[in-house]
């Protein structure tokens, strides 16, 4: 069985034509599509990176503002109107953070009022703080780093003018 040279030439020409057609109709569009897709992915990645950088810069700016604002205050005083005994947990958290708490117990059930006073005075004692009665149904809880000076201004002013 012999193969004619014209048949070999014809087969090679058909193969080259097929490669050329595949290159024009399949490979070129696929490469163009992949390049476009990669460009979109790169643009999205760059946009995400820019957004993250912008977010981090804004977060740093806000943290600096918050730190500057917090630096103005050396102590925090909370005024809490206690309505339920369950609120004691949050009040104890304030004490743990070193904040003073002024309690108003006028809006709580009288039977729970004693329980609240007992619970919070125990918490203040355990945290080396103080609990002072300021007025009827009003108490001051002060953590250990707060000095509380009790003073009767009315009596002191009367003593001065005598």
Helices and strands as residue ranges (DSSP letters): H 5-22, I 23-27, H 28-72, E 77-81, G 85-87, H 88-96, E 100-104, H 110-126, E 130-135, E 138-142, H 153-160
